[in-house]
Amino acid sequence: MTERKPPGVDFESWVDKQIRDADTRGEFAELPGAGKPLPGELDSTYDELWWVRRKMAREGVSVLPPALALRKEAEDALEAALDAPSERMARRIVEEVNVKIREVMFKPPPGPPLGKKPYDVEEVVGQWRERRAGR
């Protein structure tokens, strides 16, 4: 445990002495990353949320505005419907995402516009049938 700062000694001088003594003992010799630059882009402007962005990237998390998240969900739902094992499942997938799209159309969330309209269920099911016939 580090000793306590003696009374009457300037804090900065005491800390500097602690660092010098540890360096003399070689306690900084084998630190990981020694002699390497700190991670991050040296040319970029300072980003106070750099650690949040790095943590999110490391964890594989992304946050999209609600409209963009729904746009992605709608595109994924369309693909899922076209690859569904049955017509009933294809219809259900499209109808469920259409409910969400209609909600956003009538009550837009903050952020960029959705840029999607509900899918025509019969058209998607027709495409589903064509894919099935081609297999």
C-alpha positions as CSV (number, residue, x, y, z in Angstrom):
1,M,0.0,0.0,0.0
2,T,1.2,3.5,-0.8
3,E,2.4,5.5,2.2
4,R,0.4,8.5,3.2
5,K,1.6,12.0,2.3
6,P,3.5,13.5,5.2
7,P,2.1,16.7,6.6
8,G,3.7,19.9,5.4
9,V,4.9,18.3,2.1
10,D,3.6,19.8,-1.1
11,F,1.2,17.2,-2.7
12,E,2.8,17.6,-6.2
13,S,6.3,17.1,-4.8
14,W,5.2,14.0,-2.9
15,V,3.5,12.5,-5.9
16,D,6.5,13.2,-8.1
17,K,8.8,11.5,-5.6
18,Q,6.5,8.4,-5.5
19,I,6.6,8.2,-9.3
20,R,10.4,8.6,-9.4
21,D,10.9,6.0,-6.7
22,A,8.7,3.5,-8.5
23,D,10.5,4.2,-11.8
24,T,13.9,3.6,-10.1
25,R,12.6,0.3,-8.7
26,G,11.6,-0.7,-12.4
27,E,7.9,-0.9,-11.7
28,F,7.1,0.8,-15.0
29,A,9.5,-1.3,-17.1
30,E,7.1,-4.1,-18.2
31,L,3.8,-2.3,-18.5
32,P,1.6,-3.4,-21.5
33,G,1.6,-0.8,-24.2
34,A,4.8,0.8,-23.0
35,G,6.4,3.0,-25.6
36,K,3.3,2.9,-27.8
37,P,0.9,5.8,-28.5
38,L,-2.4,6.0,-26.7
39,P,-5.2,4.4,-28.7
40,G,-7.3,6.7,-30.9
41,E,-6.7,8.9,-33.8
42,L,-4.1,11.5,-33.3
43,D,-5.3,13.7,-36.2
44,S,-8.9,13.8,-35.2
45,T,-10.6,16.4,-33.1
46,Y,-11.3,15.5,-29.4
47,D,-14.5,13.5,-28.9
48,E,-15.6,13.6,-25.3
49,L,-17.6,10.4,-25.9
50,W,-14.8,8.4,-27.4
51,W,-14.9,5.8,-24.7
52,V,-18.7,5.3,-25.2
53,R,-18.2,4.8,-29.0
54,R,-15.3,2.4,-28.4
55,K,-17.3,0.4,-25.8
56,M,-20.2,0.2,-28.2
57,A,-18.0,-1.0,-31.0
58,R,-16.3,-3.5,-28.8
59,E,-19.7,-4.9,-27.6
60,G,-21.2,-4.8,-31.1
61,V,-23.9,-2.4,-30.2
62,S,-25.2,0.3,-32.5
63,V,-27.9,2.9,-31.9
64,L,-30.0,4.1,-34.8
65,P,-32.6,6.8,-34.7
66,P,-36.1,5.1,-34.4
67,A,-37.0,5.7,-38.1
68,L,-33.7,4.2,-39.4
69,A,-34.0,1.2,-37.0
70,L,-37.5,0.6,-38.3
71,R,-36.4,0.9,-41.9
72,K,-33.7,-1.8,-41.3
73,E,-36.3,-3.9,-39.5
74,A,-38.7,-3.5,-42.4
75,E,-36.1,-4.6,-45.0
76,D,-35.1,-7.6,-42.8
77,A,-38.8,-8.5,-42.4
78,L,-39.3,-8.4,-46.2
79,E,-36.4,-10.8,-46.7
80,A,-37.7,-13.0,-43.8
81,A,-41.2,-13.1,-45.4
82,L,-39.8,-14.1,-48.8
83,D,-37.8,-16.9,-47.1
84,A,-40.6,-18.0,-44.8
85,P,-41.4,-21.7,-44.7
86,S,-45.1,-21.1,-45.3
87,E,-47.5,-18.6,-46.8
88,R,-49.1,-18.1,-43.4
89,M,-45.8,-17.1,-41.9
90,A,-45.0,-14.8,-44.8
91,R,-48.3,-13.0,-44.3
92,R,-47.8,-12.7,-40.5
93,I,-44.3,-11.3,-40.9
94,V,-45.4,-8.6,-43.4
95,E,-48.6,-7.7,-41.4
96,E,-46.6,-7.3,-38.2
97,V,-44.1,-5.0,-39.8
98,N,-46.8,-3.1,-41.6
99,V,-48.4,-2.2,-38.2
100,K,-45.1,-0.6,-37.1
101,I,-44.7,1.2,-40.4
102,R,-48.2,2.7,-40.2
103,E,-47.6,3.8,-36.6
104,V,-44.6,5.8,-37.7
105,M,-46.4,7.2,-40.7
106,F,-49.1,8.7,-38.5
107,K,-46.9,9.6,-35.5
108,P,-43.4,10.3,-36.8
109,P,-40.6,9.8,-34.3
110,P,-37.7,12.2,-34.0
111,G,-34.9,11.9,-36.6
112,P,-34.9,11.4,-40.3
113,P,-38.1,10.4,-42.1
114,L,-38.8,6.7,-42.5
115,G,-39.1,6.7,-46.3
116,K,-41.2,3.5,-46.3
117,K,-44.8,2.7,-46.8
118,P,-46.6,-0.5,-45.8
119,Y,-45.9,-3.5,-48.0
120,D,-48.6,-4.9,-50.1
121,V,-49.1,-8.2,-48.5
122,E,-50.5,-9.9,-51.6
123,E,-47.6,-8.6,-53.7
124,V,-45.1,-10.0,-51.1
125,V,-46.9,-13.3,-50.9
126,G,-46.9,-13.5,-54.7
127,Q,-43.1,-13.0,-54.7
128,W,-42.9,-15.7,-52.0
129,R,-44.9,-18.1,-54.3
130,E,-42.6,-17.3,-57.2
131,R,-39.5,-18.1,-55.1
132,R,-41.1,-21.3,-53.9
133,A,-42.0,-22.4,-57.5
134,G,-38.4,-21.7,-58.6
135,R,-36.9,-24.1,-56.0
